[in-house]
Amino acid sequence: MKLVLTKFAEHFTQVYADSAESFLEENGRRFFLLYLKPIIHGVGNYYIEAQTRDQKRTDVIVDYRG
């Protein structure tokens, strides 16, 4: 999982580093889930737990190969 997060950060930075738009955390969550889905497709699942009251944190549980 650490490698997935590291590679996501690298790719996200490469694609959006020059963007004039400010980072929105909600969009970052969506992009991460889009990034994660093909990696675990067919051999895993992910579950999203409820967000905190201030919308600043989401827990994602990933089951991969059982």
Backbone as CSV, one residue per row, in Angstrom:
resi,resn,N_x,N_y,N_z,CA_x,CA_y,CA_z,C_x,C_y,C_z
1,MET,0.820,-1.188,0.000,0.000,0.000,0.000,0.871,1.262,0.000
2,LYS,1.994,1.179,0.675,2.900,2.325,0.702,3.367,2.679,-0.709
3,LEU,3.676,1.674,-1.519,4.099,1.913,-2.896,2.972,2.536,-3.722
4,VAL,1.753,2.071,-3.525,0.604,2.641,-4.245,0.461,4.121,-3.912
5,LEU,0.556,4.471,-2.637,0.435,5.877,-2.228,1.568,6.728,-2.774
6,THR,2.771,6.171,-2.765,3.930,6.902,-3.285,3.786,7.160,-4.775
7,LYS,3.407,6.129,-5.532,3.241,6.284,-6.981,2.080,7.214,-7.313
8,PHE,1.004,7.140,-6.545,-0.117,8.059,-6.768,0.342,9.502,-6.594
9,ALA,1.081,9.765,-5.534,1.578,11.124,-5.279,2.473,11.595,-6.415
10,GLU,3.330,10.716,-6.924,4.208,11.077,-8.041,3.403,11.404,-9.296
11,HIS,2.472,10.535,-9.651,1.671,10.751,-10.852,0.775,11.983,-10.716
12,PHE,0.178,12.147,-9.559,-0.697,13.301,-9.330,0.102,14.594,-9.483
13,THR,1.300,14.617,-8.933,2.153,15.800,-9.021,2.550,16.080,-10.470
14,GLN,2.907,15.036,-11.209,3.288,15.216,-12.613,2.144,15.794,-13.434
15,VAL,0.948,15.320,-13.204,-0.195,15.734,-14.008,-0.709,17.117,-13.600
16,TYR,-0.746,17.405,-12.305,-1.407,18.613,-11.826,-0.477,19.676,-11.256
17,ALA,0.825,19.493,-11.348,1.765,20.452,-10.758,1.637,21.846,-11.358
18,ASP,1.366,21.924,-12.641,1.273,23.218,-13.315,-0.142,23.777,-13.362
19,SER,-1.065,23.116,-12.714,-2.455,23.554,-12.741,-2.633,24.848,-11.952
20,ALA,-3.429,25.737,-12.496,-3.696,27.009,-11.825,-4.745,26.845,-10.719
21,GLU,-5.463,25.729,-10.755,-6.500,25.495,-9.755,-5.880,25.072,-8.424
22,SER,-6.509,25.471,-7.338,-6.028,25.051,-6.030,-6.486,23.617,-5.759
23,PHE,-5.738,22.934,-4.923,-6.046,21.549,-4.589,-7.293,21.488,-3.724
24,LEU,-8.237,20.665,-4.131,-9.433,20.418,-3.338,-9.367,18.981,-2.842
25,GLU,-9.442,18.817,-1.545,-9.257,17.495,-0.955,-10.290,16.493,-1.455
26,GLU,-11.516,16.936,-1.648,-12.559,16.033,-2.149,-12.171,15.481,-3.517
27,ASN,-11.628,16.325,-4.381,-11.175,15.864,-5.696,-9.997,14.912,-5.565
28,GLY,-9.099,15.189,-4.644,-7.964,14.305,-4.406,-8.406,12.917,-3.994
29,ARG,-9.424,12.831,-3.155,-9.975,11.530,-2.753,-10.509,10.779,-3.969
30,ARG,-11.251,11.481,-4.795,-11.829,10.840,-5.988,-10.741,10.361,-6.940
31,PHE,-9.728,11.189,-7.163,-8.639,10.784,-8.038,-7.912,9.561,-7.483
32,PHE,-7.716,9.521,-6.171,-7.041,8.377,-5.571,-7.846,7.102,-5.771
33,LEU,-9.151,7.165,-5.574,-9.981,5.978,-5.750,-9.995,5.533,-7.216
34,LEU,-9.978,6.496,-8.139,-9.870,6.144,-9.563,-8.532,5.486,-9.868
35,TYR,-7.493,5.930,-9.216,-6.154,5.366,-9.379,-6.082,3.955,-8.791
36,LEU,-6.727,3.764,-7.657,-6.672,2.500,-6.932,-7.477,1.394,-7.608
37,LYS,-8.606,1.742,-8.181,-9.536,0.736,-8.702,-8.904,-0.240,-9.692
38,PRO,-8.178,0.200,-10.723,-7.592,-0.790,-11.642,-6.462,-1.622,-11.024
39,ILE,-5.849,-1.123,-9.981,-4.778,-1.875,-9.320,-5.347,-3.087,-8.599
40,ILE,-6.482,-2.930,-7.948,-7.057,-4.025,-7.165,-8.153,-4.770,-7.914
41,HIS,-8.465,-4.351,-9.125,-9.553,-4.939,-9.910,-9.405,-6.459,-10.013
42,GLY,-10.450,-7.138,-9.604,-10.476,-8.590,-9.733,-9.823,-9.361,-8.600
43,VAL,-8.966,-8.716,-7.823,-8.302,-9.425,-6.727,-8.472,-8.712,-5.388
44,GLY,-9.310,-7.685,-5.358,-9.502,-6.953,-4.112,-10.697,-6.033,-4.163
45,ASN,-10.966,-5.425,-3.055,-12.054,-4.465,-2.913,-11.591,-3.329,-2.020
46,TYR,-12.297,-2.208,-2.107,-12.049,-1.143,-1.143,-13.377,-0.678,-0.568
47,TYR,-13.318,-0.207,0.639,-14.493,0.278,1.361,-14.164,1.655,1.899
48,ILE,-15.112,2.540,1.786,-14.898,3.906,2.259,-15.695,4.092,3.541
49,GLU,-15.005,4.438,4.609,-15.683,4.723,5.864,-16.198,6.153,5.850
50,ALA,-17.079,6.456,6.744,-17.675,7.786,6.816,-16.615,8.853,7.048
51,GLN,-16.840,10.001,6.461,-15.923,11.124,6.641,-16.154,11.760,8.004
52,THR,-15.136,12.453,8.471,-15.274,13.166,9.734,-16.185,14.364,9.539
53,ARG,-16.588,14.938,10.600,-17.527,16.049,10.568,-17.017,17.237,9.754
54,ASP,-15.734,17.497,9.789,-15.186,18.653,9.089,-14.760,18.337,7.648
55,GLN,-15.089,17.125,7.162,-14.815,16.716,5.777,-13.334,16.726,5.425
56,LYS,-12.448,16.535,6.386,-11.023,16.597,6.121,-10.351,15.237,6.143
57,ARG,-11.098,14.175,6.331,-10.446,12.887,6.413,-11.415,11.786,5.977
58,THR,-10.915,10.855,5.204,-11.663,9.682,4.806,-10.783,8.463,5.006
59,ASP,-11.309,7.447,5.641,-10.581,6.201,5.784,-10.982,5.270,4.644
60,VAL,-10.002,4.664,4.011,-10.239,3.699,2.951,-9.649,2.380,3.395
61,ILE,-10.471,1.353,3.398,-10.017,0.020,3.766,-9.874,-0.768,2.476
62,VAL,-8.700,-1.358,2.279,-8.426,-2.106,1.059,-8.192,-3.563,1.413
63,ASP,-8.985,-4.452,0.796,-8.759,-5.896,0.888,-8.132,-6.319,-0.428
64,TYR,-6.962,-6.921,-0.360,-6.281,-7.337,-1.570,-5.845,-8.785,-1.410
65,ARG,-6.348,-9.638,-2.258,-6.053,-11.073,-2.210,-6.370,-11.666,-0.851
66,GLY,-7.519,-11.309,-0.339,-8.001,-11.871,0.917,-7.388,-11.233,2.112
